[in-house]
Amino acid sequence: MDLDDILPRRADDPLVLLTKQDLDPFSVDELKMRIAVLEAEIARVRQKIEGAVNHLASAEALFKQ
């Protein structure tokens, strides 16, 4: 799957800009910090997904009764 298939279509979207940013000017420490920030964001998104899935399951269970 190509990144263009999953990224938002707007050229000014922060995610698009992030993926196109030149990493050459960054030091190793800055790159490690970037990874830490991105991993924290991944954890936040996973938590949101889990909450949405649990909410949907709760709603479906409520209407099955």
mmCIF file of the N, C-alpha and C atoms, coordinates in Angstrom:
data_MODEL
# 
_entry.id   MODEL 
# 
loop_
_atom_site.group_PDB 
_atom_site.id 
_atom_site.type_symbol 
_atom_site.label_atom_id 
_atom_site.label_alt_id 
_atom_site.label_comp_id 
_atom_site.label_asym_id 
_atom_site.label_entity_id 
_atom_site.label_seq_id 
_atom_site.pdbx_PDB_ins_code 
_atom_site.Cartn_x 
_atom_site.Cartn_y 
_atom_site.Cartn_z 
_atom_site.occupancy 
_atom_site.B_iso_or_equiv 
_atom_site.pdbx_formal_charge 
_atom_site.auth_seq_id 
_atom_site.auth_comp_id 
_atom_site.auth_asym_id 
_atom_site.auth_atom_id 
_atom_site.pdbx_PDB_model_num 
ATOM 1   N N  . MET A 1 1  ? 0.848   -1.172 0.000  1.00 0.00 ? 1  MET A N  1 
ATOM 2   C CA . MET A 1 1  ? 0.000   0.000  0.000  1.00 0.00 ? 1  MET A CA 1 
ATOM 3   C C  . MET A 1 1  ? 0.891   1.231  0.000  1.00 0.00 ? 1  MET A C  1 
ATOM 4   N N  . ASP A 1 2  ? 0.569   2.170  -0.852 1.00 0.00 ? 2  ASP A N  1 
ATOM 5   C CA . ASP A 1 2  ? 1.305   3.414  -0.976 1.00 0.00 ? 2  ASP A CA 1 
ATOM 6   C C  . ASP A 1 2  ? 0.797   4.414  0.058  1.00 0.00 ? 2  ASP A C  1 
ATOM 7   N N  . LEU A 1 3  ? 1.691   5.250  0.579  1.00 0.00 ? 3  LEU A N  1 
ATOM 8   C CA . LEU A 1 3  ? 1.276   6.264  1.559  1.00 0.00 ? 3  LEU A CA 1 
ATOM 9   C C  . LEU A 1 3  ? 0.217   7.189  0.997  1.00 0.00 ? 3  LEU A C  1 
ATOM 10  N N  . ASP A 1 4  ? 0.259   7.458  -0.301 1.00 0.00 ? 4  ASP A N  1 
ATOM 11  C CA . ASP A 1 4  ? -0.747  8.323  -0.914 1.00 0.00 ? 4  ASP A CA 1 
ATOM 12  C C  . ASP A 1 4  ? -2.151  7.743  -0.800 1.00 0.00 ? 4  ASP A C  1 
ATOM 13  N N  . ASP A 1 5  ? -2.248  6.427  -0.661 1.00 0.00 ? 5  ASP A N  1 
ATOM 14  C CA . ASP A 1 5  ? -3.551  5.775  -0.538 1.00 0.00 ? 5  ASP A CA 1 
ATOM 15  C C  . ASP A 1 5  ? -4.179  5.986  0.827  1.00 0.00 ? 5  ASP A C  1 
ATOM 16  N N  . ILE A 1 6  ? -3.352  6.179  1.872  1.00 0.00 ? 6  ILE A N  1 
ATOM 17  C CA . ILE A 1 6  ? -3.903  6.269  3.221  1.00 0.00 ? 6  ILE A CA 1 
ATOM 18  C C  . ILE A 1 6  ? -3.830  7.663  3.826  1.00 0.00 ? 6  ILE A C  1 
ATOM 19  N N  . LEU A 1 7  ? -3.022  8.534  3.245  1.00 0.00 ? 7  LEU A N  1 
ATOM 20  C CA . LEU A 1 7  ? -2.891  9.883  3.786  1.00 0.00 ? 7  LEU A CA 1 
ATOM 21  C C  . LEU A 1 7  ? -4.030  10.768 3.318  1.00 0.00 ? 7  LEU A C  1 
ATOM 22  N N  . PRO A 1 8  ? -4.355  11.775 4.110  1.00 0.00 ? 8  PRO A N  1 
ATOM 23  C CA . PRO A 1 8  ? -5.385  12.726 3.676  1.00 0.00 ? 8  PRO A CA 1 
ATOM 24  C C  . PRO A 1 8  ? -4.999  13.381 2.348  1.00 0.00 ? 8  PRO A C  1 
ATOM 25  N N  . ARG A 1 9  ? -5.953  13.835 1.621  1.00 0.00 ? 9  ARG A N  1 
ATOM 26  C CA . ARG A 1 9  ? -5.720  14.373 0.280  1.00 0.00 ? 9  ARG A CA 1 
ATOM 27  C C  . ARG A 1 9  ? -5.229  15.820 0.284  1.00 0.00 ? 9  ARG A C  1 
ATOM 28  N N  . ARG A 1 10 ? -5.483  16.569 1.357  1.00 0.00 ? 10 ARG A N  1 
ATOM 29  C CA . ARG A 1 10 ? -5.086  17.977 1.393  1.00 0.00 ? 10 ARG A CA 1 
ATOM 30  C C  . ARG A 1 10 ? -3.572  18.098 1.544  1.00 0.00 ? 10 ARG A C  1 
ATOM 31  N N  . ALA A 1 11 ? -2.974  18.912 0.713  1.00 0.00 ? 11 ALA A N  1 
ATOM 32  C CA . ALA A 1 11 ? -1.518  19.081 0.742  1.00 0.00 ? 11 ALA A CA 1 
ATOM 33  C C  . ALA A 1 11 ? -1.044  19.752 2.024  1.00 0.00 ? 11 ALA A C  1 
ATOM 34  N N  . ASP A 1 12 ? -1.903  20.547 2.663  1.00 0.00 ? 12 ASP A N  1 
ATOM 35  C CA . ASP A 1 12 ? -1.493  21.249 3.885  1.00 0.00 ? 12 ASP A CA 1 
ATOM 36  C C  . ASP A 1 12 ? -1.843  20.480 5.158  1.00 0.00 ? 12 ASP A C  1 
ATOM 37  N N  . ASP A 1 13 ? -2.288  19.229 5.024  1.00 0.00 ? 13 ASP A N  1 
ATOM 38  C CA . ASP A 1 13 ? -2.598  18.412 6.189  1.00 0.00 ? 13 ASP A CA 1 
ATOM 39  C C  . ASP A 1 13 ? -1.308  18.154 6.975  1.00 0.00 ? 13 ASP A C  1 
ATOM 40  N N  . PRO A 1 14 ? -1.342  18.301 8.304  1.00 0.00 ? 14 PRO A N  1 
ATOM 41  C CA . PRO A 1 14 ? -0.123  18.113 9.112  1.00 0.00 ? 14 PRO A CA 1 
ATOM 42  C C  . PRO A 1 14 ? 0.533   16.744 8.928  1.00 0.00 ? 14 PRO A C  1 
ATOM 43  N N  . LEU A 1 15 ? -0.249  15.717 8.741  1.00 0.00 ? 15 LEU A N  1 
ATOM 44  C CA . LEU A 1 15 ? 0.317   14.376 8.551  1.00 0.00 ? 15 LEU A CA 1 
ATOM 45  C C  . LEU A 1 15 ? 1.068   14.280 7.228  1.00 0.00 ? 15 LEU A C  1 
ATOM 46  N N  . VAL A 1 16 ? 0.514   14.871 6.194  1.00 0.00 ? 16 VAL A N  1 
ATOM 47  C CA . VAL A 1 16 ? 1.183   14.894 4.896  1.00 0.00 ? 16 VAL A CA 1 
ATOM 48  C C  . VAL A 1 16 ? 2.496   15.668 5.011  1.00 0.00 ? 16 VAL A C  1 
ATOM 49  N N  . LEU A 1 17 ? 2.441   16.825 5.655  1.00 0.00 ? 17 LEU A N  1 
ATOM 50  C CA . LEU A 1 17 ? 3.647   17.639 5.816  1.00 0.00 ? 17 LEU A CA 1 
ATOM 51  C C  . LEU A 1 17 ? 4.700   16.898 6.636  1.00 0.00 ? 17 LEU A C  1 
ATOM 52  N N  . LEU A 1 18 ? 4.274   16.193 7.667  1.00 0.00 ? 18 LEU A N  1 
ATOM 53  C CA . LEU A 1 18 ? 5.204   15.446 8.517  1.00 0.00 ? 18 LEU A CA 1 
ATOM 54  C C  . LEU A 1 18 ? 5.938   14.367 7.722  1.00 0.00 ? 18 LEU A C  1 
ATOM 55  N N  . THR A 1 19 ? 5.213   13.655 6.882  1.00 0.00 ? 19 THR A N  1 
ATOM 56  C CA . THR A 1 19 ? 5.829   12.557 6.132  1.00 0.00 ? 19 THR A CA 1 
ATOM 57  C C  . THR A 1 19 ? 6.739   13.040 5.013  1.00 0.00 ? 19 THR A C  1 
ATOM 58  N N  . LYS A 1 20 ? 6.591   14.283 4.612  1.00 0.00 ? 20 LYS A N  1 
ATOM 59  C CA . LYS A 1 20 ? 7.420   14.820 3.538  1.00 0.00 ? 20 LYS A CA 1 
ATOM 60  C C  . LYS A 1 20 ? 8.585   15.664 4.065  1.00 0.00 ? 20 LYS A C  1 
ATOM 61  N N  . GLN A 1 21 ? 8.655   15.843 5.374  1.00 0.00 ? 21 GLN A N  1 
ATOM 62  C CA . GLN A 1 21 ? 9.697   16.678 5.960  1.00 0.00 ? 21 GLN A CA 1 
ATOM 63  C C  . GLN A 1 21 ? 11.077  16.039 5.777  1.00 0.00 ? 21 GLN A C  1 
ATOM 64  N N  . ASP A 1 22 ? 12.052  16.852 5.394  1.00 0.00 ? 22 ASP A N  1 
ATOM 65  C CA . ASP A 1 22 ? 13.426  16.401 5.226  1.00 0.00 ? 22 ASP A CA 1 
ATOM 66  C C  . ASP A 1 22 ? 14.024  16.115 6.600  1.00 0.00 ? 22 ASP A C  1 
ATOM 67  N N  . LEU A 1 23 ? 14.520  14.906 6.794  1.00 0.00 ? 23 LEU A N  1 
ATOM 68  C CA . LEU A 1 23 ? 15.075  14.511 8.084  1.00 0.00 ? 23 LEU A CA 1 
ATOM 69  C C  . LEU A 1 23 ? 16.576  14.772 8.190  1.00 0.00 ? 23 LEU A C  1 
ATOM 70  N N  . ASP A 1 24 ? 17.208  15.131 7.096  1.00 0.00 ? 24 ASP A N  1 
ATOM 71  C CA . ASP A 1 24 ? 18.655  15.338 7.095  1.00 0.00 ? 24 ASP A CA 1 
ATOM 72  C C  . ASP A 1 24 ? 19.144  16.381 8.110  1.00 0.00 ? 24 ASP A C  1 
ATOM 73  N N  . PRO A 1 25 ? 18.440  17.494 8.310  1.00 0.00 ? 25 PRO A N  1 
ATOM 74  C CA . PRO A 1 25 ? 18.956  18.503 9.240  1.00 0.00 ? 25 PRO A CA 1 
ATOM 75  C C  . PRO A 1 25 ? 18.899  18.096 10.720 1.00 0.00 ? 25 PRO A C  1 
ATOM 76  N N  . PHE A 1 26 ? 18.193  17.029 11.050 1.00 0.00 ? 26 PHE A N  1 
ATOM 77  C CA . PHE A 1 26 ? 18.007  16.640 12.445 1.00 0.00 ? 26 PHE A CA 1 
ATOM 78  C C  . PHE A 1 26 ? 19.191  15.834 12.971 1.00 0.00 ? 26 PHE A C  1 
ATOM 79  N N  . SER A 1 27 ? 19.511  16.078 14.229 1.00 0.00 ? 27 SER A N  1 
ATOM 80  C CA . SER A 1 27 ? 20.554  15.274 14.887 1.00 0.00 ? 27 SER A CA 1 
ATOM 81  C C  . SER A 1 27 ? 19.957  13.932 15.311 1.00 0.00 ? 27 SER A C  1 
ATOM 82  N N  . VAL A 1 28 ? 20.816  13.029 15.728 1.00 0.00 ? 28 VAL A N  1 
ATOM 83  C CA . VAL A 1 28 ? 20.355  11.728 16.203 1.00 0.00 ? 28 VAL A CA 1 
ATOM 84  C C  . VAL A 1 28 ? 19.434  11.907 17.404 1.00 0.00 ? 28 VAL A C  1 
ATOM 85  N N  . ASP A 1 29 ? 19.798  12.784 18.331 1.00 0.00 ? 29 ASP A N  1 
ATOM 86  C CA . ASP A 1 29 ? 18.944  13.021 19.497 1.00 0.00 ? 29 ASP A CA 1 
ATOM 87  C C  . ASP A 1 29 ? 17.585  13.590 19.100 1.00 0.00 ? 29 ASP A C  1 
ATOM 88  N N  . GLU A 1 30 ? 17.580  14.490 18.129 1.00 0.00 ? 30 GLU A N  1 
ATOM 89  C CA . GLU A 1 30 ? 16.309  15.048 17.657 1.00 0.00 ? 30 GLU A CA 1 
ATOM 90  C C  . GLU A 1 30 ? 15.463  13.980 16.975 1.00 0.00 ? 30 GLU A C  1 
ATOM 91  N N  . LEU A 1 31 ? 16.091  13.102 16.241 1.00 0.00 ? 31 LEU A N  1 
ATOM 92  C CA . LEU A 1 31 ? 15.352  12.012 15.594 1.00 0.00 ? 31 LEU A CA 1 
ATOM 93  C C  . LEU A 1 31 ? 14.781  11.043 16.628 1.00 0.00 ? 31 LEU A C  1 
ATOM 94  N N  . LYS A 1 32 ? 15.552  10.760 17.677 1.00 0.00 ? 32 LYS A N  1 
ATOM 95  C CA . LYS A 1 32 ? 15.046  9.894  18.757 1.00 0.00 ? 32 LYS A CA 1 
ATOM 96  C C  . LYS A 1 32 ? 13.865  10.539 19.458 1.00 0.00 ? 32 LYS A C  1 
ATOM 97  N N  . MET A 1 33 ? 13.930  11.853 19.673 1.00 0.00 ? 33 MET A N  1 
ATOM 98  C CA . MET A 1 33 ? 12.815  12.569 20.292 1.00 0.00 ? 33 MET A CA 1 
ATOM 99  C C  . MET A 1 33 ? 11.592  12.522 19.378 1.00 0.00 ? 33 MET A C  1 
ATOM 100 N N  . ARG A 1 34 ? 11.820  12.663 18.105 1.00 0.00 ? 34 ARG A N  1 
ATOM 101 C CA . ARG A 1 34 ? 10.723  12.594 17.129 1.00 0.00 ? 34 ARG A CA 1 
ATOM 102 C C  . ARG A 1 34 ? 10.043  11.228 17.196 1.00 0.00 ? 34 ARG A C  1 
ATOM 103 N N  . ILE A 1 35 ? 10.840  10.175 17.271 1.00 0.00 ? 35 ILE A N  1 
ATOM 104 C CA . ILE A 1 35 ? 10.294  8.825  17.392 1.00 0.00 ? 35 ILE A CA 1 
ATOM 105 C C  . ILE A 1 35 ? 9.476   8.694  18.670 1.00 0.00 ? 35 ILE A C  1 
ATOM 106 N N  . ALA A 1 36 ? 9.975   9.224  19.778 1.00 0.00 ? 36 ALA A N  1 
ATOM 107 C CA . ALA A 1 36 ? 9.253   9.149  21.050 1.00 0.00 ? 36 ALA A CA 1 
ATOM 108 C C  . ALA A 1 36 ? 7.901   9.864  20.955 1.00 0.00 ? 36 ALA A C  1 
ATOM 109 N N  . VAL A 1 37 ? 7.897   11.014 20.322 1.00 0.00 ? 37 VAL A N  1 
ATOM 110 C CA . VAL A 1 37 ? 6.649   11.773 20.165 1.00 0.00 ? 37 VAL A CA 1 
ATOM 111 C C  . VAL A 1 37 ? 5.676   11.004 19.268 1.00 0.00 ? 37 VAL A C  1 
ATOM 112 N N  . LEU A 1 38 ? 6.186   10.445 18.185 1.00 0.00 ? 38 LEU A N  1 
ATOM 113 C CA . LEU A 1 38 ? 5.325   9.675  17.275 1.00 0.00 ? 38 LEU A CA 1 
ATOM 114 C C  . LEU A 1 38 ? 4.782   8.410  17.945 1.00 0.00 ? 38 LEU A C  1 
ATOM 115 N N  . GLU A 1 39 ? 5.605   7.749  18.757 1.00 0.00 ? 39 GLU A N  1 
ATOM 116 C CA . GLU A 1 39 ? 5.135   6.559  19.476 1.00 0.00 ? 39 GLU A CA 1 
ATOM 117 C C  . GLU A 1 39 ? 4.050   6.931  20.483 1.00 0.00 ? 39 GLU A C  1 
ATOM 118 N N  . ALA A 1 40 ? 4.200   8.082  21.133 1.00 0.00 ? 40 ALA A N  1 
ATOM 119 C CA . ALA A 1 40 ? 3.159   8.547  22.057 1.00 0.00 ? 40 ALA A CA 1 
ATOM 120 C C  . ALA A 1 40 ? 1.865   8.833  21.303 1.00 0.00 ? 40 ALA A C  1 
ATOM 121 N N  . GLU A 1 41 ? 1.977   9.391  20.122 1.00 0.00 ? 41 GLU A N  1 
ATOM 122 C CA . GLU A 1 41 ? 0.787   9.663  19.310 1.00 0.00 ? 41 GLU A CA 1 
ATOM 123 C C  . GLU A 1 41 ? 0.138   8.364  18.844 1.00 0.00 ? 41 GLU A C  1 
ATOM 124 N N  . ILE A 1 42 ? 0.935   7.385  18.495 1.00 0.00 ? 42 ILE A N  1 
ATOM 125 C CA . ILE A 1 42 ? 0.404   6.080  18.110 1.00 0.00 ? 42 ILE A CA 1 
ATOM 126 C C  . ILE A 1 42 ? -0.365  5.465  19.273 1.00 0.00 ? 42 ILE A C  1 
ATOM 127 N N  . ALA A 1 43 ? 0.179   5.551  20.477 1.00 0.00 ? 43 ALA A N  1 
ATOM 128 C CA . ALA A 1 43 ? -0.503  5.013  21.662 1.00 0.00 ? 43 ALA A CA 1 
ATOM 129 C C  . ALA A 1 43 ? -1.830  5.739  21.886 1.00 0.00 ? 43 ALA A C  1 
ATOM 130 N N  . ARG A 1 44 ? -1.840  7.057  21.680 1.00 0.00 ? 44 ARG A N  1 
ATOM 131 C CA . ARG A 1 44 ? -3.067  7.847  21.855 1.00 0.00 ? 44 ARG A CA 1 
ATOM 132 C C  . ARG A 1 44 ? -4.126  7.444  20.833 1.00 0.00 ? 44 ARG A C  1 
ATOM 133 N N  . VAL A 1 45 ? -3.706  7.217  19.602 1.00 0.00 ? 45 VAL A N  1 
ATOM 134 C CA . VAL A 1 45 ? -4.649  6.810  18.544 1.00 0.00 ? 45 VAL A CA 1 
ATOM 135 C C  . VAL A 1 45 ? -5.180  5.410  18.824 1.00 0.00 ? 45 VAL A C  1 
ATOM 136 N N  . ARG A 1 46 ? -4.287  4.507  19.265 1.00 0.00 ? 46 ARG A N  1 
ATOM 137 C CA . ARG A 1 46 ? -4.742  3.145  19.599 1.00 0.00 ? 46 ARG A CA 1 
ATOM 138 C C  . ARG A 1 46 ? -5.756  3.169  20.735 1.00 0.00 ? 46 ARG A C  1 
ATOM 139 N N  . GLN A 1 47 ? -5.537  4.024  21.715 1.00 0.00 ? 47 GLN A N  1 
ATOM 140 C CA . GLN A 1 47 ? -6.469  4.148  22.832 1.00 0.00 ? 47 GLN A CA 1 
ATOM 141 C C  . GLN A 1 47 ? -7.823  4.667  22.339 1.00 0.00 ? 47 GLN A C  1 
ATOM 142 N N  . LYS A 1 48 ? -7.807  5.601  21.416 1.00 0.00 ? 48 LYS A N  1 
ATOM 143 C CA . LYS A 1 48 ? -9.049  6.134  20.844 1.00 0.00 ? 48 LYS A CA 1 
ATOM 144 C C  . LYS A 1 48 ? -9.790  5.044  20.080 1.00 0.00 ? 48 LYS A C  1 
ATOM 145 N N  . ILE A 1 49 ? -9.060  4.260  19.307 1.00 0.00 ? 49 ILE A N  1 
ATOM 146 C CA . ILE A 1 49 ? -9.666  3.153  18.554 1.00 0.00 ? 49 ILE A CA 1 
ATOM 147 C C  . ILE A 1 49 ? -10.288 2.151  19.515 1.00 0.00 ? 49 ILE A C  1 
ATOM 148 N N  . GLU A 1 50 ? -9.557  1.796  20.559 1.00 0.00 ? 50 GLU A N  1 
ATOM 149 C CA . GLU A 1 50 ? -10.072 0.838  21.543 1.00 0.00 ? 50 GLU A CA 1 
ATOM 150 C C  . GLU A 1 50 ? -11.352 1.354  22.193 1.00 0.00 ? 50 GLU A C  1 
ATOM 151 N N  . GLY A 1 51 ? -11.373 2.631  22.529 1.00 0.00 ? 51 GLY A N  1 
ATOM 152 C CA . GLY A 1 51 ? -12.571 3.219  23.119 1.00 0.00 ? 51 GLY A CA 1 
ATOM 153 C C  . GLY A 1 51 ? -13.746 3.183  22.160 1.00 0.00 ? 51 GLY A C  1 
ATOM 154 N N  . ALA A 1 52 ? -13.476 3.461  20.891 1.00 0.00 ? 52 ALA A N  1 
ATOM 155 C CA . ALA A 1 52 ? -14.545 3.449  19.890 1.00 0.00 ? 52 ALA A CA 1 
ATOM 156 C C  . ALA A 1 52 ? -15.079 2.043  19.683 1.00 0.00 ? 52 ALA A C  1 
ATOM 157 N N  . VAL A 1 53 ? -14.190 1.062  19.641 1.00 0.00 ? 53 VAL A N  1 
ATOM 158 C CA . VAL A 1 53 ? -14.610 -0.332 19.465 1.00 0.00 ? 53 VAL A CA 1 
ATOM 159 C C  . VAL A 1 53 ? -15.433 -0.791 20.668 1.00 0.00 ? 53 VAL A C  1 
ATOM 160 N N  . ASN A 1 54 ? -14.961 -0.447 21.869 1.00 0.00 ? 54 ASN A N  1 
ATOM 161 C CA . ASN A 1 54 ? -15.702 -0.823 23.072 1.00 0.00 ? 54 ASN A CA 1 
ATOM 162 C C  . ASN A 1 54 ? -17.064 -0.141 23.128 1.00 0.00 ? 54 ASN A C  1 
ATOM 163 N N  . HIS A 1 55 ? -17.116 1.114  22.715 1.00 0.00 ? 55 HIS A N  1 
ATOM 164 C CA . HIS A 1 55 ? -18.383 1.842  22.705 1.00 0.00 ? 55 HIS A CA 1 
ATOM 165 C C  . HIS A 1 55 ? -19.356 1.195  21.723 1.00 0.00 ? 55 HIS A C  1 
ATOM 166 N N  . LEU A 1 56 ? -18.855 0.835  20.555 1.00 0.00 ? 56 LEU A N  1 
ATOM 167 C CA . LEU A 1 56 ? -19.700 0.181  19.554 1.00 0.00 ? 56 LEU A CA 1 
ATOM 168 C C  . LEU A 1 56 ? -20.200 -1.168 20.066 1.00 0.00 ? 56 LEU A C  1 
ATOM 169 N N  . ALA A 1 57 ? -19.325 -1.936 20.687 1.00 0.00 ? 57 ALA A N  1 
ATOM 170 C CA . ALA A 1 57 ? -19.733 -3.243 21.224 1.00 0.00 ? 57 ALA A CA 1 
ATOM 171 C C  . ALA A 1 57 ? -20.790 -3.078 22.306 1.00 0.00 ? 57 ALA A C  1 
ATOM 172 N N  . SER A 1 58 ? -20.632 -2.074 23.153 1.00 0.00 ? 58 SER A N  1 
ATOM 173 C CA . SER A 1 58 ? -21.626 -1.803 24.199 1.00 0.00 ? 58 SER A CA 1 
ATOM 174 C C  . SER A 1 58 ? -22.972 -1.434 23.600 1.00 0.00 ? 58 SER A C  1 
ATOM 175 N N  . ALA A 1 59 ? -22.952 -0.593 22.569 1.00 0.00 ? 59 ALA A N  1 
ATOM 176 C CA . ALA A 1 59 ? -24.195 -0.182 21.911 1.00 0.00 ? 59 ALA A CA 1 
ATOM 177 C C  . ALA A 1 59 ? -24.862 -1.367 21.240 1.00 0.00 ? 59 ALA A C  1 
ATOM 178 N N  . GLU A 1 60 ? -24.086 -2.201 20.581 1.00 0.00 ? 60 GLU A N  1 
ATOM 179 C CA . GLU A 1 60 ? -24.660 -3.380 19.919 1.00 0.00 ? 60 GLU A CA 1 
ATOM 180 C C  . GLU A 1 60 ? -25.257 -4.338 20.945 1.00 0.00 ? 60 GLU A C  1 
ATOM 181 N N  . ALA A 1 61 ? -24.580 -4.512 22.074 1.00 0.00 ? 61 ALA A N  1 
ATOM 182 C CA . ALA A 1 61 ? -25.103 -5.394 23.123 1.00 0.00 ? 61 ALA A CA 1 
ATOM 183 C C  . ALA A 1 61 ? -26.391 -4.857 23.708 1.00 0.00 ? 61 ALA A C  1 
ATOM 184 N N  . LEU A 1 62 ? -26.491 -3.550 23.829 1.00 0.00 ? 62 LEU A N  1 
ATOM 185 C CA . LEU A 1 62 ? -27.691 -2.921 24.374 1.00 0.00 ? 62 LEU A CA 1 
ATOM 186 C C  . LEU A 1 62 ? -28.896 -3.172 23.468 1.00 0.00 ? 62 LEU A C  1 
ATOM 187 N N  . PHE A 1 63 ? -28.689 -3.089 22.177 1.00 0.00 ? 63 PHE A N  1 
ATOM 188 C CA . PHE A 1 63 ? -29.800 -3.255 21.252 1.00 0.00 ? 63 PHE A CA 1 
ATOM 189 C C  . PHE A 1 63 ? -30.139 -4.704 20.954 1.00 0.00 ? 63 PHE A C  1 
ATOM 190 N N  . LYS A 1 64 ? -29.265 -5.651 21.327 1.00 0.00 ? 64 LYS A N  1 
ATOM 191 C CA . LYS A 1 64 ? -29.564 -7.069 21.125 1.00 0.00 ? 64 LYS A CA 1 
ATOM 192 C C  . LYS A 1 64 ? -30.519 -7.596 22.191 1.00 0.00 ? 64 LYS A C  1 
ATOM 193 N N  . GLN A 1 65 ? -30.584 -6.923 23.304 1.00 0.00 ? 65 GLN A N  1 
ATOM 194 C CA . GLN A 1 65 ? -31.400 -7.422 24.420 1.00 0.00 ? 65 GLN A CA 1 
ATOM 195 C C  . GLN A 1 65 ? -32.859 -7.193 24.194 1.00 0.00 ? 65 GLN A C  1 
# 
